[in-house]
């Protein structure tokens, strides 16, 4: 048995202690002091349209001076998975308001196939203006996009729009239910337990405005049209017709093998994110 007879070194002892304490601090910092993820306050409630329909909304508050209003398409409520993914696309940069059209989710009334839904969009725009937002943008899908065109055509206080799979006229919707896209939509709904799906519908024959005519009244709002070329509900010619009728700053993107509306967010999340954010960056605050 040998005994260490080297003289005691206070400096060496202190160095070892500092090293051990540093390891403990680093270890604790890694496990207990991770930076908190960005969180947003979420507000919700009901708005009232001119025809006394209650519109359920959800507002994601990021304390910015700009807000993006998300308008779902037919059979989609604000709780739909791909609508919430759309919220995630824009919410880091902007405040967001998403809502249920009449006849959907928690909103009252019955869906009128774009005949009266422009009142729903207008109620949300009015609410956003009342909150003092300086800039208002819209992302709208399918018949929600048709309703948005009809709403914005009657006002001049929306700064930018993104219209996804918008029909030029309800009476001309293609609805090729025999195509693969219909089955893909069905299986997606089943796989997601029909999350945020469903609608209570009114008379389909109520007279409706034609978006390809309404859009010519929108003079000062830049519009990005996004369309999939494999859409089984709204074929690309609808977007081409709307694009031709639009008179202001406009851009059209046709996505190869792209499905209908919200499923573009599912199939091409990065592309949709880049298209939407780049457009708003370019046009929203101008």
Residue pairs with C-beta under 8 A, 6 or more apart in sequence:
38 92
40 60
40 61
40 62
40 91
41 60
41 61
42 58
42 59
42 60
42 61
43 58
43 59
43 61
44 56
44 57
44 58
44 59
45 56
45 57
46 54
46 55
46 56
46 57
46 106
46 107
47 54
47 55
47 57
47 99
47 123
47 124
47 127
48 54
48 55
48 123
49 55
49 102
49 119
49 120
49 122
49 123
50 119
50 122
50 123
51 116
51 119
53 102
53 107
53 108
53 109
53 116
53 119
53 120
54 107
54 108
54 109
55 99
55 100
55 101
55 102
55 107
55 120
55 123
55 124
56 78
56 99
56 100
56 105
56 106
56 107
57 78
57 97
57 98
57 99
57 100
57 124
57 127
58 78
58 97
58 98
58 99
59 95
59 96
59 97
60 87
60 91
60 95
60 96
60 97
60 98
61 95
62 91
62 92
62 93
62 94
62 95
62 96
63 95
64 93
64 94
64 95
65 132
65 133
65 134
65 135
66 94
66 95
66 133
66 134
66 135
66 136
66 137
66 284
66 285
67 94
67 95
67 96
67 97
67 128
67 131
67 133
67 135
67 136
67 137
68 90
68 94
68 95
68 96
68 97
68 136
68 137
68 138
68 139
68 280
69 96
69 97
69 98
69 99
69 121
69 124
69 125
69 128
69 136
69 137
69 138
69 139
70 78
70 83
70 86
70 87
70 90
70 96
70 97
70 98
70 99
70 138
70 139
70 140
71 99
71 101
71 121
71 138
71 139
71 140
71 141
71 144
71 145
71 147
71 148
72 78
72 80
72 83
72 98
72 100
72 101
72 104
72 141
72 144
72 196
72 262
73 141
73 142
73 143
73 144
73 145
73 165
73 261
73 262
74 101
74 111
74 113
74 142
74 143
74 144
74 199
75 104
75 197
75 198
75 199
76 82
76 83
76 104
76 141
76 144
76 196
76 197
76 261
76 262
77 83
77 100
77 104
77 105
77 106
77 196
77 197
77 198
78 84
78 98
78 99
78 100
78 105
78 196
79 105
79 195
79 196
80 195
80 196
80 197
80 262
81 192
81 195
81 196
82 262
82 263
82 265
82 266
83 98
83 196
83 262
84 98
84 196
85 265
85 266
85 269
86 98
86 139
86 262
86 265
87 96
87 98
89 265
89 269
89 272
89 273
89 276
89 277
90 96
90 139
90 276
90 277
90 280
93 277
93 280
94 137
94 280
95 133
97 124
97 127
97 128
99 107
99 120
99 124
100 106
100 107
101 107
101 111
101 117
101 120
101 144
101 147
102 108
102 109
102 110
102 111
102 112
102 116
102 117
102 120
103 109
103 110
103 111
103 112
103 199
103 200
103 201
103 202
104 111
104 198
104 199
104 200
105 196
105 198
107 120
109 200
109 202
110 200
110 201
110 202
111 117
111 199
111 200
111 201
111 202
112 202
112 203
112 206
112 208
113 143
113 170
113 201
113 202
113 204
113 206
113 208
114 143
114 146
114 147
114 150
114 170
114 208
114 209
114 211
115 202
115 206
115 207
115 208
115 209
116 206
117 143
117 144
117 146
117 147
117 150
118 147
118 148
118 150
118 151
118 154
118 209
119 151
120 147
121 138
121 140
121 144
121 147
121 148
121 150
121 151
121 152
122 151
122 154
122 155
125 136
125 151
125 155
125 157
125 158
128 136
129 136
129 157
135 159
135 160
135 284
135 285
136 157
136 158
136 159
137 158
137 159
137 160
137 161
137 162
137 280
137 284
138 148
138 152
138 158
138 160
138 161
138 162
139 161
139 162
139 164
139 276
140 147
140 148
140 161
140 162
140 163
140 164
140 166
141 164
141 165
141 261
141 262
142 164
142 165
142 166
142 167
142 233
142 234
142 260
142 261
143 167
143 170
145 163
145 164
145 165
145 166
145 167
145 211
146 166
146 167
146 170
146 211
148 161
148 163
149 163
149 166
149 211
149 214
149 215
149 218
149 242
150 209
150 211
150 214
152 158
152 161
152 218
152 221
153 214
153 215
153 217
153 218
154 217
156 219
156 220
156 221
158 221
159 221
159 222
159 283
159 284
159 285
159 286
160 221
160 222
160 223
160 224
160 279
160 280
160 283
160 284
161 221
161 222
161 223
161 224
162 223
162 224
162 226
162 275
162 276
162 279
162 280
163 223
163 224
163 225
163 226
163 239
163 242
164 226
164 227
164 261
164 262
164 264
165 226
165 227
165 228
165 231
165 233
165 234
165 239
165 260
165 261
165 264
166 211
166 225
166 234
166 238
166 239
166 242
167 173
167 211
167 233
167 234
167 238
168 210
168 211
168 212
168 237
168 238
168 239
168 241
168 242
168 245
169 208
169 210
169 211
169 212
170 208
170 210
171 208
171 210
172 238
173 233
173 234
174 231
174 232
174 233
174 234
174 235
174 238
175 232
175 233
176 182
176 232
176 233
176 235
177 232
179 230
179 232
180 230
180 232
181 230
181 231
181 232
181 233
181 259
181 260
181 263
182 232
184 259
184 263
185 232
185 259
185 260
185 263
188 263
188 266
189 197
211 242
212 241
212 242
212 245
213 245
215 223
215 242
215 245
215 246
216 245
216 246
216 247
218 246
218 247
218 248
219 247
219 248
220 248
221 248
222 248
222 249
222 250
222 251
222 279
222 282
222 283
222 286
223 246
223 248
223 249
223 250
223 251
224 250
224 251
224 252
224 253
224 275
224 276
224 279
225 239
225 242
225 243
225 246
225 250
225 251
225 252
225 253
226 239
226 253
226 255
226 264
226 272
226 275
227 234
227 236
227 238
227 239
227 252
227 253
227 254
227 255
227 258
228 236
228 254
228 255
228 257
228 258
228 259
228 260
228 263
228 264
229 236
229 254
229 255
229 256
229 257
229 258
230 257
230 258
230 259
231 258
231 259
231 260
231 261
232 259
232 260
233 260
233 261
234 260
234 261
236 254
239 252
239 254
240 252
243 250
243 252
249 283
251 279
253 275
255 264
255 268
255 271
258 264
258 267
258 268
259 266
259 267
264 272
265 272
